[in-house]
């Protein structure tokens, strides 16, 4: 499967099944992807001089086998080639 940063994908399994989002980051070594507002986890941060601290929600990696590419450009090409 061809995944690039910025492509639109749909989650096909897991707790976020059916949701769509944009690929933010790819870890090719572990075959995992990070998708915008999908797979949210909570992290506790200690306060420092720069950071206020507290509980922060952020995206976590999910395995690429749980993702389906739904890039709109490819659909348009298929429709145009059938005509």
N, C-alpha and C positions, 0 to 999 in steps of 0.2 A: 504494500500500500504506500502511495506517495503522500507523505505529509510534509508540509512546509509551515513555517511561521506565518500566521495570518490567514490560513485556510479555515473555512467553516466546516465543522464536524458535528455529528450527532452521536450521543451516548446510547449504546445499544444494550448495555447491561450494568448492573450495580444500582446504588441508591438514587442516582441521578438519571435513570433511564428515561429516554424520550426528550431530554433537554438538548439544546444546541448551543454552540459557542465557538469562539475563535481560539486557535492554537497560539499560546503565548511563548512556550518554551518546549524544546524536545531534548530528551536524553537518549541518544541512540545506543549507548552502551547497555543501558538497562531496559530499552524498548518502552519507555514511558513518555507521556506528554502531559503538559500543564495547560489547562483550558480555562479561559476567562469565566469567572464566577461559577465554576463546577468543581466539586470535590473540596468544598470549603472545610478548613480545620481551624481550631482555635489554638493560639499560642500565648503563653504568659510571658511578658517582658518585664524585666526589672527596670526601675527608673534609673536613668543616667542623666548627665548634664544635657545631652542632646535630645534624648527621648523621654517622654512623659511616663511611659510604662503602662501596664495594664494588660487587658486581654484583647488580642488582635485576631481578626479572622483573615485568613489568606488561603490561596489555592494550593492544593497538593497535587502530586503527580498521580496519574492513573495509567494503567497498562494500555498500550495502543491497540490490543485486540478487543478492547471494550469500546472502540471508537469507529465510526463509519464516516467516510469523507462525503460531504454533500456540497462540494464547491459548485456554485451556480454557473460558472463559465463552462464547465464540462457538459452540463445539462443543455445549455444553449447550443453548443457545438453539435450534440447528438440530434437535437431537434432540427437544426439547419441542414444536417447531412441527410436526414430522412426525406426532406422535401424535394 
